[in-house]
Amino acid sequence: MVSKQEKESGVEWKWADVRDMIGIPDDCTDVAFDKGTLDSMIFGSPWNPPDKVKENTSKYIREVFRVLKPDGVFLYITFRQPHFVVPLLNPDDAWDISVDVLREGEGCFDYHGFALRKKVAPCASPHG
């Protein structure tokens, strides 16, 4: 991918374990995109995912949160139903999440596009 896209300006490609992105600084990324990585970590019952699923997906999501800039966005596309995915995407209630149904016809499965943005901390009241 790096060699194929090396002429694109403003794009820097990195290789890392998404659960522990050593060498990628905090708050440095404008956009993170996932189409398949998170899905490959999810197995078992969608109603009660195994602990390994929760552990791996939580590590991944926390790392994405760490490397995204405060106004950055994490885009995730999946065929999985939002009511099963949102608990895995937001284990710490740290994201504002919007979901859109994406479809290119009337197939069996709808694709969902998730946009995750860091929640803005409430401002302290000037009256204490």
N, CA, C and O atoms as CSV, one atom per row, in Angstrom:
chain,resi,resn,atom,element,x,y,z
A,1,MET,N,N,0.818,-1.184,0.000
A,1,MET,CA,C,0.000,0.000,0.000
A,1,MET,C,C,0.866,1.253,0.000
A,1,MET,O,O,0.564,2.234,-0.680
A,2,VAL,N,N,1.948,1.204,0.774
A,2,VAL,CA,C,2.835,2.355,0.848
A,2,VAL,C,C,3.393,2.690,-0.531
A,2,VAL,O,O,3.338,3.842,-0.960
A,3,SER,N,N,3.930,1.686,-1.226
A,3,SER,CA,C,4.530,1.960,-2.534
A,3,SER,C,C,3.485,2.375,-3.561
A,3,SER,O,O,3.771,3.185,-4.443
A,4,LYS,N,N,2.303,1.839,-3.457
A,4,LYS,CA,C,1.237,2.182,-4.401
A,4,LYS,C,C,0.784,3.623,-4.228
A,4,LYS,O,O,0.422,4.281,-5.204
A,5,GLN,N,N,0.800,4.121,-2.992
A,5,GLN,CA,C,0.284,5.455,-2.698
A,5,GLN,C,C,1.377,6.461,-2.336
A,5,GLN,O,O,1.069,7.534,-1.817
A,6,GLU,N,N,2.646,6.138,-2.600
A,6,GLU,CA,C,3.724,6.996,-2.134
A,6,GLU,C,C,3.708,8.395,-2.747
A,6,GLU,O,O,4.301,9.314,-2.183
A,7,LYS,N,N,3.053,8.575,-3.872
A,7,LYS,CA,C,3.007,9.895,-4.517
A,7,LYS,C,C,1.932,10.802,-3.933
A,7,LYS,O,O,1.905,11.996,-4.230
A,8,GLU,N,N,1.050,10.255,-3.111
A,8,GLU,CA,C,-0.006,11.055,-2.493
A,8,GLU,C,C,0.600,11.953,-1.421
A,8,GLU,O,O,1.255,11.471,-0.498
A,9,SER,N,N,0.384,13.234,-1.544
A,9,SER,CA,C,0.920,14.135,-0.526
A,9,SER,C,C,-0.051,14.220,0.651
A,9,SER,O,O,-1.268,14.146,0.487
A,10,GLY,N,N,0.515,14.374,1.816
A,10,GLY,CA,C,-0.305,14.518,3.016
A,10,GLY,C,C,-0.765,13.209,3.624
A,10,GLY,O,O,-1.488,13.219,4.620
A,11,VAL,N,N,-0.364,12.077,3.051
A,11,VAL,CA,C,-0.745,10.775,3.587
A,11,VAL,C,C,0.510,10.080,4.078
A,11,VAL,O,O,1.492,9.954,3.347
A,12,GLU,N,N,0.469,9.633,5.313
A,12,GLU,CA,C,1.592,8.888,5.863
A,12,GLU,C,C,1.073,7.523,6.304
A,12,GLU,O,O,0.132,7.438,7.093
A,13,TRP,N,N,1.688,6.455,5.794
A,13,TRP,CA,C,1.259,5.103,6.100
A,13,TRP,C,C,2.103,4.549,7.236
A,13,TRP,O,O,3.323,4.713,7.249
A,14,LYS,N,N,1.450,3.893,8.190
A,14,LYS,CA,C,2.129,3.262,9.324
A,14,LYS,C,C,1.671,1.812,9.415
A,14,LYS,O,O,0.552,1.483,9.020
A,15,TRP,N,N,2.524,0.959,9.927
A,15,TRP,CA,C,2.194,-0.428,10.191
A,15,TRP,C,C,2.326,-0.650,11.682
A,15,TRP,O,O,3.360,-0.329,12.269
A,16,ALA,N,N,1.281,-1.201,12.311
A,16,ALA,CA,C,1.316,-1.422,13.762
A,16,ALA,C,C,0.215,-2.392,14.157
A,16,ALA,O,O,-0.741,-2.603,13.411
A,17,ASP,N,N,0.362,-2.978,15.338
A,17,ASP,CA,C,-0.714,-3.756,15.946
A,17,ASP,C,C,-1.721,-2.737,16.465
A,17,ASP,O,O,-1.381,-1.912,17.313
A,18,VAL,N,N,-2.946,-2.782,15.973
A,18,VAL,CA,C,-3.937,-1.764,16.338
A,18,VAL,C,C,-4.287,-1.771,17.818
A,18,VAL,O,O,-4.872,-0.814,18.324
A,19,ARG,N,N,-3.933,-2.840,18.513
A,19,ARG,CA,C,-4.218,-2.913,19.948
A,19,ARG,C,C,-3.133,-2.249,20.791
A,19,ARG,O,O,-3.319,-2.030,21.988
A,20,ASP,N,N,-1.998,-1.929,20.162
A,20,ASP,CA,C,-0.881,-1.312,20.876
A,20,ASP,C,C,-0.005,-0.606,19.845
A,20,ASP,O,O,0.999,-1.160,19.397
A,21,MET,N,N,-0.379,0.599,19.473
A,21,MET,CA,C,0.284,1.323,18.394
A,21,MET,C,C,1.505,2.086,18.902
A,21,MET,O,O,1.544,3.317,18.911
A,22,ILE,N,N,2.491,1.313,19.320
A,22,ILE,CA,C,3.749,1.878,19.804
A,22,ILE,C,C,4.359,2.734,18.693
A,22,ILE,O,O,4.371,2.347,17.524
A,23,GLY,N,N,4.856,3.882,19.078
A,23,GLY,CA,C,5.513,4.753,18.105
A,23,GLY,C,C,4.587,5.746,17.439
A,23,GLY,O,O,5.050,6.633,16.721
A,24,ILE,N,N,3.318,5.622,17.653
A,24,ILE,CA,C,2.378,6.612,17.117
A,24,ILE,C,C,1.968,7.502,18.280
A,24,ILE,O,O,1.376,7.024,19.248
A,25,PRO,N,N,2.277,8.787,18.196
A,25,PRO,CA,C,2.028,9.678,19.336
A,25,PRO,C,C,0.539,9.937,19.585
A,25,PRO,O,O,-0.300,9.724,18.710
A,26,ASP,N,N,0.243,10.390,20.767
A,26,ASP,CA,C,-1.116,10.789,21.134
A,26,ASP,C,C,-1.566,11.970,20.262
A,26,ASP,O,O,-0.757,12.798,19.845
A,27,ASP,N,N,-2.862,12.022,20.002
A,27,ASP,CA,C,-3.488,13.191,19.357
A,27,ASP,C,C,-2.789,13.629,18.066
A,27,ASP,O,O,-2.559,14.822,17.863
A,28,CYS,N,N,-2.451,12.673,17.193
A,28,CYS,CA,C,-1.699,13.027,15.982
A,28,CYS,C,C,-2.444,12.725,14.678
A,28,CYS,O,O,-1.967,13.094,13.605
A,29,THR,N,N,-3.587,12.070,14.747
A,29,THR,CA,C,-4.253,11.564,13.545
A,29,THR,C,C,-5.590,12.266,13.325
A,29,THR,O,O,-6.395,12.405,14.246
A,30,ASP,N,N,-5.809,12.704,12.091
A,30,ASP,CA,C,-7.074,13.369,11.752
A,30,ASP,C,C,-8.207,12.375,11.537
A,30,ASP,O,O,-9.319,12.574,12.027
A,31,VAL,N,N,-7.919,11.299,10.798
A,31,VAL,CA,C,-8.951,10.321,10.435
A,31,VAL,C,C,-8.379,8.920,10.542
A,31,VAL,O,O,-7.279,8.648,10.062
A,32,ALA,N,N,-9.132,8.037,11.175
A,32,ALA,CA,C,-8.829,6.610,11.180
A,32,ALA,C,C,-10.004,5.913,10.500
A,32,ALA,O,O,-11.158,6.279,10.724
A,33,PHE,N,N,-9.717,4.919,9.678
A,33,PHE,CA,C,-10.749,4.240,8.903
A,33,PHE,C,C,-10.615,2.739,9.083
A,33,PHE,O,O,-9.512,2.195,9.037
A,34,ASP,N,N,-11.749,2.071,9.289
A,34,ASP,CA,C,-11.752,0.618,9.450
A,34,ASP,C,C,-12.825,-0.004,8.578
A,34,ASP,O,O,-13.996,0.367,8.653
A,35,LYS,N,N,-12.419,-0.942,7.760
A,35,LYS,CA,C,-13.351,-1.784,7.014
A,35,LYS,C,C,-12.793,-3.192,7.020
A,35,LYS,O,O,-12.234,-3.662,6.030
A,36,GLY,N,N,-12.955,-3.861,8.163
A,36,GLY,CA,C,-12.559,-5.259,8.235
A,36,GLY,C,C,-11.748,-5.631,9.457
A,36,GLY,O,O,-11.860,-6.757,9.943
A,37,THR,N,N,-10.926,-4.714,9.974
A,37,THR,CA,C,-10.077,-5.068,11.104
A,37,THR,C,C,-10.905,-5.402,12.332
A,37,THR,O,O,-10.740,-6.471,12.921
A,38,LEU,N,N,-11.791,-4.500,12.722
A,38,LEU,CA,C,-12.625,-4.753,13.902
A,38,LEU,C,C,-13.518,-5.975,13.683
A,38,LEU,O,O,-13.685,-6.794,14.587
A,39,ASP,N,N,-14.085,-6.096,12.496
A,39,ASP,CA,C,-14.932,-7.258,12.203
A,39,ASP,C,C,-14.170,-8.568,12.377
A,39,ASP,O,O,-14.739,-9.565,12.820
A,40,SER,N,N,-12.886,-8.567,12.029
A,40,SER,CA,C,-12.107,-9.805,12.153
A,40,SER,C,C,-11.835,-10.174,13.609
A,40,SER,O,O,-11.477,-11.316,13.896
A,41,MET,N,N,-11.995,-9.237,14.518
A,41,MET,CA,C,-11.788,-9.504,15.949
A,41,MET,C,C,-13.044,-10.027,16.633
A,41,MET,O,O,-12.979,-10.524,17.758
A,42,ILE,N,N,-14.188,-9.918,15.959
A,42,ILE,CA,C,-15.469,-10.242,16.588
A,42,ILE,C,C,-15.901,-11.655,16.180
A,42,ILE,O,O,-15.989,-11.974,14.994
A,43,PHE,N,N,-16.162,-12.479,17.171
A,43,PHE,CA,C,-16.653,-13.836,16.921
A,43,PHE,C,C,-17.551,-14.229,18.094
A,43,PHE,O,O,-17.618,-13.529,19.104
A,44,GLY,N,N,-18.224,-15.336,17.943
A,44,GLY,CA,C,-19.098,-15.815,19.015
A,44,GLY,C,C,-20.442,-15.114,18.991
A,44,GLY,O,O,-20.822,-14.486,18.003
A,45,SER,N,N,-21.140,-15.234,20.088
A,45,SER,CA,C,-22.489,-14.687,20.194
A,45,SER,C,C,-22.479,-13.162,20.169
A,45,SER,O,O,-21.739,-12.541,20.931
A,46,PRO,N,N,-23.285,-12.550,19.308
A,46,PRO,CA,C,-23.351,-11.089,19.316
A,46,PRO,C,C,-24.052,-10.545,20.568
A,46,PRO,O,O,-23.854,-9.389,20.943
A,47,TRP,N,N,-24.866,-11.381,21.205
A,47,TRP,CA,C,-25.585,-10.950,22.411
A,47,TRP,C,C,-24.671,-10.942,23.633
A,47,TRP,O,O,-24.847,-10.142,24.552
A,48,ASN,N,N,-23.698,-11.841,23.626
A,48,ASN,CA,C,-22.774,-11.937,24.760
A,48,ASN,C,C,-21.386,-12.326,24.228
A,48,ASN,O,O,-20.981,-13.485,24.323
A,49,PRO,N,N,-20.661,-11.343,23.667
A,49,PRO,CA,C,-19.366,-11.666,23.074
A,49,PRO,C,C,-18.400,-12.256,24.103
A,49,PRO,O,O,-18.430,-11.870,25.271
A,50,PRO,N,N,-17.556,-13.175,23.683
A,50,PRO,CA,C,-16.555,-13.742,24.587
A,50,PRO,C,C,-15.633,-12.650,25.142
A,50,PRO,O,O,-15.461,-11.595,24.531
A,51,ASP,N,N,-15.053,-12.924,26.298
A,51,ASP,CA,C,-14.151,-11.961,26.934
A,51,ASP,C,C,-12.998,-11.568,26.013
A,51,ASP,O,O,-12.574,-10.412,26.021
A,52,LYS,N,N,-12.490,-12.497,25.228
A,52,LYS,CA,C,-11.385,-12.201,24.310
A,52,LYS,C,C,-11.798,-11.143,23.284
A,52,LYS,O,O,-10.998,-10.277,22.931
A,53,VAL,N,N,-13.032,-11.209,22.810
A,53,VAL,CA,C,-13.540,-10.206,21.874
A,53,VAL,C,C,-13.579,-8.840,22.555
A,53,VAL,O,O,-13.106,-7.847,22.002
A,54,LYS,N,N,-14.144,-8.801,23.754
A,54,LYS,CA,C,-14.232,-7.528,24.484
A,54,LYS,C,C,-12.847,-6.954,24.767
A,54,LYS,O,O,-12.630,-5.748,24.652
A,55,GLU,N,N,-11.914,-7.827,25.137
A,55,GLU,CA,C,-10.549,-7.384,25.449
A,55,GLU,C,C,-9.858,-6.794,24.214
A,55,GLU,O,O,-9.325,-5.685,24.267
A,56,ASN,N,N,-9.872,-7.538,23.110
A,56,ASN,CA,C,-9.192,-7.084,21.896
A,56,ASN,C,C,-9.834,-5.840,21.296
A,56,ASN,O,O,-9.134,-4.904,20.909
A,57,THR,N,N,-11.155,-5.824,21.215
A,57,THR,CA,C,-11.810,-4.658,20.627
A,57,THR,C,C,-11.628,-3.424,21.514
A,57,THR,O,O,-11.455,-2.319,21.000
A,58,SER,N,N,-11.666,-3.598,22.827
A,58,SER,CA,C,-11.454,-2.464,23.737
A,58,SER,C,C,-10.056,-1.887,23.587
A,58,SER,O,O,-9.888,-0.667,23.565
A,59,LYS,N,N,-9.053,-2.748,23.484
A,59,LYS,CA,C,-7.680,-2.267,23.298
A,59,LYS,C,C,-7.573,-1.464,22.001
A,59,LYS,O,O,-6.967,-0.393,21.968
A,60,TYR,N,N,-8.164,-1.992,20.952
A,60,TYR,CA,C,-8.135,-1.320,19.645
A,60,TYR,C,C,-8.812,0.042,19.727
A,60,TYR,O,O,-8.242,1.050,19.310
A,61,ILE,N,N,-10.019,0.072,20.261
A,61,ILE,CA,C,-10.789,1.317,20.324
A,61,ILE,C,C,-10.087,2.353,21.201
A,61,ILE,O,O,-10.100,3.542,20.882
A,62,ARG,N,N,-9.479,1.916,22.295
A,62,ARG,CA,C,-8.752,2.855,23.161
A,62,ARG,C,C,-7.516,3.421,22.453
A,62,ARG,O,O,-7.172,4.587,22.642
A,63,GLU,N,N,-6.859,2.606,21.651
A,63,GLU,CA,C,-5.702,3.090,20.898
A,63,GLU,C,C,-6.132,4.098,19.825
A,63,GLU,O,O,-5.469,5.117,19.628
A,64,VAL,N,N,-7.226,3.819,19.143
A,64,VAL,CA,C,-7.731,4.778,18.156
A,64,VAL,C,C,-8.054,6.097,18.860
A,64,VAL,O,O,-7.704,7.169,18.366
A,65,PHE,N,N,-8.714,6.018,19.997
A,65,PHE,CA,C,-9.043,7.219,20.767
A,65,PHE,C,C,-7.761,7.980,21.121
A,65,PHE,O,O,-7.710,9.205,21.006
A,66,ARG,N,N,-6.753,7.268,21.542
A,66,ARG,CA,C,-5.499,7.899,21.968
A,66,ARG,C,C,-4.814,8.636,20.821
A,66,ARG,O,O,-4.329,9.751,21.013
A,67,VAL,N,N,-4.767,8.035,19.633
A,67,VAL,CA,C,-4.008,8.646,18.539
A,67,VAL,C,C,-4.792,9.702,17.763
A,67,VAL,O,O,-4.195,10.515,17.057
A,68,LEU,N,N,-6.119,9.703,17.884
A,68,LEU,CA,C,-6.904,10.715,17.177
A,68,LEU,C,C,-6.738,12.085,17.815
A,68,LEU,O,O,-6.659,12.217,19.037
A,69,LYS,N,N,-6.689,13.093,16.970
A,69,LYS,CA,C,-6.706,14.470,17.458
A,69,LYS,C,C,-8.053,14.725,18.129
A,69,LYS,O,O,-9.013,13.999,17.872
A,70,PRO,N,N,-8.140,15.741,18.980
A,70,PRO,CA,C,-9.414,16.017,19.660
A,70,PRO,C,C,-10.596,16.203,18.708
A,70,PRO,O,O,-11.727,15.865,19.058
A,71,ASP,N,N,-10.350,16.736,17.510
A,71,ASP,CA,C,-11.432,16.916,16.538
A,71,ASP,C,C,-11.386,15.857,15.435
A,71,ASP,O,O,-12.040,16.002,14.402
A,72,GLY,N,N,-10.610,14.792,15.658
A,72,GLY,CA,C,-10.494,13.725,14.670
A,72,GLY,C,C,-11.736,12.843,14.633
A,72,GLY,O,O,-12.621,12.952,15.481
A,73,VAL,N,N,-11.782,11.974,13.639
A,73,VAL,CA,C,-12.935,11.085,13.485
A,73,VAL,C,C,-12.453,9.681,13.126
A,73,VAL,O,O,-11.499,9.499,12.369
A,74,PHE,N,N,-13.144,8.700,13.696
A,74,PHE,CA,C,-12.909,7.294,13.387
A,74,PHE,C,C,-14.106,6.818,12.577
A,74,PHE,O,O,-15.240,6.858,13.053
A,75,LEU,N,N,-13.852,6.367,11.348
A,75,LEU,CA,C,-14.900,5.881,10.461
A,75,LEU,C,C,-14.825,4.359,10.399
A,75,LEU,O,O,-13.762,3.783,10.168
A,76,TYR,N,N,-15.964,3.725,10.609
A,76,TYR,CA,C,-16.034,2.265,10.649
A,76,TYR,C,C,-17.216,1.823,9.807
A,76,TYR,O,O,-18.336,2.297,9.997
A,77,ILE,N,N,-16.959,0.907,8.868
A,77,ILE,CA,C,-18.018,0.381,8.005
A,77,ILE,C,C,-18.131,-1.112,8.258
A,77,ILE,O,O,-17.133,-1.833,8.272
A,78,THR,N,N,-19.384,-1.571,8.463
A,78,THR,CA,C,-19.618,-2.980,8.773
A,78,THR,C,C,-21.037,-3.379,8.380
A,78,THR,O,O,-21.920,-2.534,8.235
A,79,PHE,N,N,-21.231,-4.669,8.213
A,79,PHE,CA,C,-22.584,-5.200,8.015
A,79,PHE,C,C,-23.224,-5.565,9.356
A,79,PHE,O,O,-24.402,-5.918,9.402
A,80,ARG,N,N,-22.463,-5.483,10.435
A,80,ARG,CA,C,-22.986,-5.841,11.760
A,80,ARG,C,C,-24.026,-4.829,12.220
A,80,ARG,O,O,-23.943,-3.641,11.908
A,81,GLN,N,N,-24.991,-5.318,12.957
A,81,GLN,CA,C,-26.080,-4.470,13.440
A,81,GLN,C,C,-25.594,-3.511,14.533
A,81,GLN,O,O,-24.853,-3.920,15.427
A,82,PRO,N,N,-26.005,-2.241,14.469
A,82,PRO,CA,C,-25.539,-1.254,15.445
A,82,PRO,C,C,-25.753,-1.664,16.901
A,82,PRO,O,O,-24.890,-1.413,17.742
A,83,HIS,N,N,-26.901,-2.298,17.215
A,83,HIS,CA,C,-27.162,-2.636,18.621
A,83,HIS,C,C,-26.176,-3.675,19.152
A,83,HIS,O,O,-26.020,-3.800,20.367
A,84,PHE,N,N,-25.505,-4.424,18.269
A,84,PHE,CA,C,-24.471,-5.352,18.711
A,84,PHE,C,C,-23.094,-4.686,18.757
A,84,PHE,O,O,-22.261,-5.036,19.594
A,85,VAL,N,N,-22.859,-3.741,17.871
A,85,VAL,CA,C,-21.527,-3.161,17.708
A,85,VAL,C,C,-21.266,-1.998,18.666
A,85,VAL,O,O,-20.156,-1.862,19.180
A,86,VAL,N,N,-22.262,-1.171,18.908
A,86,VAL,CA,C,-22.036,0.030,19.728
A,86,VAL,C,C,-21.426,-0.291,21.097
A,86,VAL,O,O,-20.524,0.431,21.523
A,87,PRO,N,N,-21.868,-1.333,21.808
A,87,PRO,CA,C,-21.209,-1.627,23.091
A,87,PRO,C,C,-19.724,-1.962,22.945
A,87,PRO,O,O,-18.940,-1.684,23.853
A,88,LEU,N,N,-19.329,-2.549,21.826
A,88,LEU,CA,C,-17.921,-2.838,21.598
A,88,LEU,C,C,-17.150,-1.584,21.180
A,88,LEU,O,O,-15.970,-1.444,21.500
A,89,LEU,N,N,-17.813,-0.677,20.470
A,89,LEU,CA,C,-17.173,0.558,20.030
A,89,LEU,C,C,-17.017,1.576,21.158
A,89,LEU,O,O,-16.132,2.430,21.107
A,90,ASN,N,N,-17.860,1.487,22.157
A,90,ASN,CA,C,-17.902,2.542,23.161
A,90,ASN,C,C,-17.894,1.984,24.585
A,90,ASN,O,O,-18.776,2.317,25.377
A,91,PRO,N,N,-16.911,1.138,24.925
A,91,PRO,CA,C,-16.928,0.514,26.256
A,91,PRO,C,C,-16.728,1.518,27.391
A,91,PRO,O,O,-17.143,1.267,28.522
A,92,ASP,N,N,-16.096,2.651,27.092
A,92,ASP,CA,C,-15.819,3.656,28.121
A,92,ASP,C,C,-16.722,4.875,28.010
A,92,ASP,O,O,-16.521,5.859,28.721
A,93,ASP,N,N,-17.722,4.822,27.119
A,93,ASP,CA,C,-18.617,5.951,26.876
A,93,ASP,C,C,-17.826,7.221,26.552
A,93,ASP,O,O,-18.138,8.306,27.043
A,94,ALA,N,N,-16.791,7.062,25.712
A,94,ALA,CA,C,-15.897,8.164,25.385
A,94,ALA,C,C,-16.190,8.806,24.033
A,94,ALA,O,O,-15.588,9.821,23.683
A,95,TRP,N,N,-17.114,8.216,23.273
A,95,TRP,CA,C,-17.371,8.669,21.905
A,95,TRP,C,C,-18.785,9.186,21.737
A,95,TRP,O,O,-19.715,8.721,22.396
A,96,ASP,N,N,-18.934,10.148,20.854
A,96,ASP,CA,C,-20.228,10.478,20.263
A,96,ASP,C,C,-20.275,9.682,18.968
A,96,ASP,O,O,-19.380,9.794,18.131
A,97,ILE,N,N,-21.315,8.882,18.805
A,97,ILE,CA,C,-21.390,7.983,17.657
A,97,ILE,C,C,-22.620,8.309,16.818
A,97,ILE,O,O,-23.730,8.431,17.335
A,98,SER,N,N,-22.399,8.448,15.513
A,98,SER,CA,C,-23.519,8.552,14.583
A,98,SER,C,C,-23.427,7.370,13.624
A,98,SER,O,O,-22.340,6.895,13.298
A,99,VAL,N,N,-24.590,6.909,13.184
A,99,VAL,CA,C,-24.666,5.725,12.319
A,99,VAL,C,C,-25.568,6.039,11.139
A,99,VAL,O,O,-26.644,6.615,11.300
A,100,ASP,N,N,-25.122,5.657,9.960
A,100,ASP,CA,C,-25.939,5.762,8.756
A,100,ASP,C,C,-25.997,4.399,8.090
A,100,ASP,O,O,-25.025,3.645,8.120
A,101,VAL,N,N,-27.133,4.084,7.490
A,101,VAL,CA,C,-27.252,2.871,6.700
A,101,VAL,C,C,-26.729,3.185,5.301
A,101,VAL,O,O,-27.177,4.130,4.651
A,102,LEU,N,N,-25.782,2.382,4.856
A,102,LEU,CA,C,-25.191,2.545,3.535
A,102,LEU,C,C,-25.655,1.379,2.687
A,102,LEU,O,O,-25.512,0.222,3.083
A,103,ARG,N,N,-26.198,1.671,1.544
A,103,ARG,CA,C,-26.583,0.548,0.679
A,103,ARG,C,C,-26.491,0.953,-0.777
A,103,ARG,O,O,-26.701,2.108,-1.149
A,104,GLU,N,N,-26.172,-0.028,-1.572
A,104,GLU,CA,C,-26.043,0.179,-3.011
A,104,GLU,C,C,-27.027,-0.736,-3.717
A,104,GLU,O,O,-26.651,-1.405,-4.679
A,105,GLY,N,N,-28.220,-0.784,-3.290
A,105,GLY,CA,C,-29.209,-1.700,-3.844
A,105,GLY,C,C,-29.982,-2.322,-2.710
A,105,GLY,O,O,-29.870,-1.895,-1.561
A,106,GLU,N,N,-30.738,-3.294,-3.018
A,106,GLU,CA,C,-31.581,-3.937,-2.017
A,106,GLU,C,C,-31.105,-5.357,-1.764
A,106,GLU,O,O,-31.798,-6.314,-2.110
A,107,GLY,N,N,-29.947,-5.502,-1.173
A,107,GLY,CA,C,-29.405,-6.822,-0.871
A,107,GLY,C,C,-29.934,-7.344,0.449
A,107,GLY,O,O,-30.818,-6.746,1.062
A,108,CYS,N,N,-29.388,-8.455,0.873
A,108,CYS,CA,C,-29.805,-9.100,2.118
A,108,CYS,C,C,-29.321,-8.340,3.352
A,108,CYS,O,O,-30.018,-8.287,4.366
A,109,PHE,N,N,-28.136,-7.758,3.264
A,109,PHE,CA,C,-27.541,-7.111,4.424
A,109,PHE,C,C,-27.355,-5.626,4.165
A,109,PHE,O,O,-26.930,-5.218,3.084
A,110,ASP,N,N,-27.672,-4.842,5.149
A,110,ASP,CA,C,-27.360,-3.420,5.087
A,110,ASP,C,C,-25.958,-3.225,5.627
A,110,ASP,O,O,-25.554,-3.897,6.576
A,111,TYR,N,N,-25.222,-2.317,5.032
A,111,TYR,CA,C,-23.945,-1.891,5.588
A,111,TYR,C,C,-24.191,-0.644,6.407
A,111,TYR,O,O,-25.005,0.205,6.043
A,112,HIS,N,N,-23.482,-0.543,7.515
A,112,HIS,CA,C,-23.633,0.601,8.407
A,112,HIS,C,C,-22.325,1.373,8.448
A,112,HIS,O,O,-21.247,0.790,8.564
A,113,GLY,N,N,-22.434,2.671,8.353
A,113,GLY,CA,C,-21.285,3.558,8.486
A,113,GLY,C,C,-21.356,4.255,9.827
A,113,GLY,O,O,-22.322,4.959,10.121
A,114,PHE,N,N,-20.342,4.062,10.631
A,114,PHE,CA,C,-20.261,4.676,11.954
A,114,PHE,C,C,-19.224,5.793,11.910
A,114,PHE,O,O,-18.137,5.616,11.360
A,115,ALA,N,N,-19.559,6.924,12.480
A,115,ALA,CA,C,-18.599,8.014,12.665
A,115,ALA,C,C,-18.479,8.241,14.169
A,115,ALA,O,O,-19.453,8.580,14.842
A,116,LEU,N,N,-17.278,8.050,14.675
A,116,LEU,CA,C,-17.022,8.207,16.104
A,116,LEU,C,C,-16.157,9.447,16.313
A,116,LEU,O,O,-15.104,9.607,15.695
A,117,ARG,N,N,-16.627,10.309,17.191
A,117,ARG,CA,C,-15.879,11.513,17.557
A,117,ARG,C,C,-15.723,11.545,19.065
A,117,ARG,O,O,-16.626,11.152,19.803
A,118,LYS,N,N,-14.571,12.017,19.515
A,118,LYS,CA,C,-14.330,12.119,20.953
A,118,LYS,C,C,-15.372,13.041,21.570
A,118,LYS,O,O,-15.675,14.108,21.036
A,119,LYS,N,N,-15.911,12.613,22.701
A,119,LYS,CA,C,-16.868,13.467,23.409
A,119,LYS,C,C,-16.142,14.698,23.916
A,119,LYS,O,O,-14.995,14.633,24.357
A,120,VAL,N,N,-16.838,15.813,23.842
A,120,VAL,CA,C,-16.287,17.057,24.352
A,120,VAL,C,C,-16.610,17.138,25.829
A,120,VAL,O,O,-17.760,16.982,26.238
A,121,ALA,N,N,-15.577,17.386,26.626
A,121,ALA,CA,C,-15.791,17.509,28.075
A,121,ALA,C,C,-16.611,18.763,28.336
A,121,ALA,O,O,-16.368,19.805,27.727
A,122,PRO,N,N,-17.589,18.665,29.244
A,122,PRO,CA,C,-18.392,19.854,29.561
A,122,PRO,C,C,-17.515,20.936,30.184
A,122,PRO,O,O,-16.593,20.650,30.947
A,123,CYS,N,N,-17.820,22.163,29.846
A,123,CYS,CA,C,-17.075,23.297,30.415
A,123,CYS,C,C,-17.457,23.459,31.878
A,123,CYS,O,O,-18.598,23.226,32.278
A,124,ALA,N,N,-16.489,23.855,32.644
A,124,ALA,CA,C,-16.757,24.122,34.059
A,124,ALA,C,C,-17.613,25.376,34.161
A,124,ALA,O,O,-17.427,26.345,33.426
A,125,SER,N,N,-18.528,25.328,35.068
A,125,SER,CA,C,-19.399,26.476,35.293
A,125,SER,C,C,-18.604,27.633,35.884
A,125,SER,O,O,-17.822,27.420,36.811
A,126,PRO,N,N,-18.780,28.857,35.373
A,126,PRO,CA,C,-18.052,29.981,35.934
A,126,PRO,C,C,-18.504,30.322,37.344
A,126,PRO,O,O,-17.850,31.088,38.051
A,127,HIS,N,N,-19.631,29.743,37.745
A,127,HIS,CA,C,-20.166,30.019,39.079
A,127,HIS,C,C,-19.803,28.935,40.083
A,127,HIS,O,O,-20.271,28.942,41.222
A,128,GLY,N,N,-18.947,27.985,39.636
A,128,GLY,CA,C,-18.450,26.944,40.513
A,128,GLY,C,C,-19.482,25.965,40.843
A,128,GLY,O,O,-19.218,25.015,41.581
